[in-house]
Amino acid sequence: MRLRMLLPVALFAAGICAIIASVASGESEASLVLIFPVISGSGPLLLLGIVLIFLSFLAGFAMMVTAANRVGALDLGEDATETHGEAPRKKTSYGGVVLIGPVPVAFGSDVKIARIMLVIGVILAVAFIVALLLL
């Protein structure tokens, strides 16, 4: 990972640390509603943590867009494996899974990756439900 890509991670970690410090100092409260963590408070540490986490998302998205523009990956008209006098580029696949409660939502750049992500999501959902029932 390049050094500039550590900025969003560092901002996110600093935000989490500020929120933890806010809860530890008594400026805010943390609770669990159903399965979602809820943090409420009015102290400056909580505000700082929320702002840092928000900035980490903005910095991460900005860096992804600038990196994609620099490499030329946004040119959707050409296949990534075609070459025009350049060295062949390896086609990359990506995917992810989002758990909305215990319901997995999978996505991917192709069907194979999307199916793998769906299987991972179902495994995580089942593990979450089992842990919830046993604890």
C-alpha positions as CSV (number, residue, x, y, z in Angstrom):
1,M,0.0,0.0,0.0
2,R,1.3,3.4,-0.9
3,L,2.1,5.9,1.7
4,R,-0.6,8.4,0.5
5,M,-3.3,5.7,0.9
6,L,-2.6,5.6,4.6
7,L,-4.2,9.1,5.0
8,P,-7.8,7.8,5.0
9,V,-6.9,4.9,7.3
10,A,-5.1,7.2,9.7
11,L,-8.1,9.7,9.7
12,F,-10.5,6.8,10.4
13,A,-8.4,5.4,13.2
14,A,-8.0,8.8,14.8
15,G,-11.8,9.3,14.6
16,I,-12.5,6.0,16.3
17,C,-9.9,6.8,19.0
18,A,-11.6,10.2,19.6
19,I,-15.0,8.6,19.9
20,I,-13.6,5.9,22.3
21,A,-12.0,8.7,24.4
22,S,-15.3,10.6,24.4
23,V,-17.1,7.5,25.7
24,A,-14.3,6.8,28.2
25,S,-14.4,10.3,29.6
26,G,-18.1,10.3,30.0
27,E,-18.8,13.0,27.4
28,S,-20.9,10.6,25.4
29,E,-22.8,7.3,25.8
30,A,-22.6,4.1,23.8
31,S,-25.4,1.6,23.5
32,L,-26.7,-1.1,21.2
33,V,-30.1,-0.9,19.6
34,L,-31.0,-4.2,18.1
35,I,-27.7,-4.9,16.3
36,F,-26.6,-1.3,15.6
37,P,-24.2,0.6,17.8
38,V,-25.5,4.0,18.8
39,I,-23.3,6.7,20.3
40,S,-24.8,9.9,21.6
41,G,-23.3,12.9,23.3
42,S,-22.5,16.5,23.1
43,G,-18.8,16.8,23.8
44,P,-16.1,18.1,21.5
45,L,-14.3,14.7,21.3
46,L,-17.4,13.1,19.9
47,L,-17.7,15.8,17.3
48,L,-14.0,15.6,16.4
49,G,-14.3,11.8,16.0
50,I,-17.3,12.1,13.7
51,V,-15.6,14.8,11.6
52,L,-12.4,12.7,11.3
53,I,-14.4,9.6,10.1
54,F,-16.3,11.7,7.6
55,L,-13.0,13.2,6.3
56,S,-11.5,9.7,6.0
57,F,-14.4,8.7,3.6
58,L,-13.9,11.8,1.6
59,A,-10.1,11.4,1.4
60,G,-10.5,7.7,0.4
61,F,-13.0,8.4,-2.4
62,A,-10.9,11.3,-3.7
63,M,-7.8,9.2,-3.8
64,M,-9.5,6.4,-5.6
65,V,-10.8,8.8,-8.2
66,T,-7.4,10.5,-8.8
67,A,-5.7,7.1,-8.9
68,A,-8.2,5.8,-11.5
69,N,-7.8,9.0,-13.6
70,R,-4.0,8.7,-13.4
71,V,-3.9,5.1,-14.6
72,G,-6.7,5.6,-17.2
73,A,-8.9,3.0,-15.7
74,L,-12.0,5.1,-16.3
75,D,-11.8,4.5,-20.0
76,L,-14.7,2.1,-20.2
77,G,-14.7,1.9,-24.0
78,E,-11.6,-0.4,-24.1
79,D,-11.1,-3.8,-22.6
80,A,-8.5,-3.9,-19.9
81,T,-6.8,-6.9,-21.6
82,E,-6.4,-5.1,-25.0
83,T,-3.0,-3.6,-25.9
84,H,-2.3,-0.8,-28.2
85,G,1.5,-0.8,-28.2
86,E,1.6,-1.0,-24.4
87,A,2.4,-3.8,-22.1
88,P,-0.6,-6.0,-21.4
89,R,-2.5,-5.2,-18.2
90,K,-3.9,-7.8,-16.0
91,K,-7.7,-7.7,-15.7
92,T,-8.7,-7.2,-12.0
93,S,-11.8,-8.3,-10.4
94,Y,-13.4,-6.8,-7.3
95,G,-16.4,-7.5,-5.1
96,G,-17.9,-6.9,-1.7
97,V,-20.6,-7.7,0.7
98,V,-22.7,-5.4,2.8
99,L,-24.6,-6.8,5.8
100,I,-27.8,-4.9,6.4
101,G,-28.8,-6.5,9.7
102,P,-28.4,-10.2,9.0
103,V,-29.2,-9.8,5.3
104,P,-26.2,-10.0,3.0
105,V,-26.1,-7.8,-0.2
106,A,-23.3,-8.9,-2.5
107,F,-21.8,-7.2,-5.5
108,G,-18.9,-7.8,-7.8
109,S,-17.3,-7.0,-11.2
110,D,-18.4,-10.3,-12.6
111,V,-20.8,-13.1,-11.7
112,K,-18.1,-15.4,-10.2
113,I,-16.9,-12.8,-7.7
114,A,-20.5,-11.8,-6.8
115,R,-21.3,-15.4,-6.0
116,I,-18.2,-15.8,-3.9
117,M,-19.1,-12.6,-2.0
118,L,-22.7,-13.9,-1.5
119,V,-21.4,-17.1,0.0
120,I,-19.1,-15.1,2.3
121,G,-22.1,-12.9,3.2
122,V,-24.3,-15.9,4.0
123,I,-21.6,-17.4,6.2
124,L,-21.2,-14.1,8.1
125,A,-24.9,-13.8,8.5
126,V,-25.3,-17.3,9.9
127,A,-22.3,-16.8,12.2
128,F,-23.8,-13.5,13.4
129,I,-27.2,-15.1,14.1
130,V,-25.7,-18.1,15.9
131,A,-23.5,-15.8,18.0
132,L,-26.6,-13.6,18.8
133,L,-28.6,-16.7,19.9
134,L,-25.8,-18.2,22.0
135,L,-24.8,-15.0,23.8
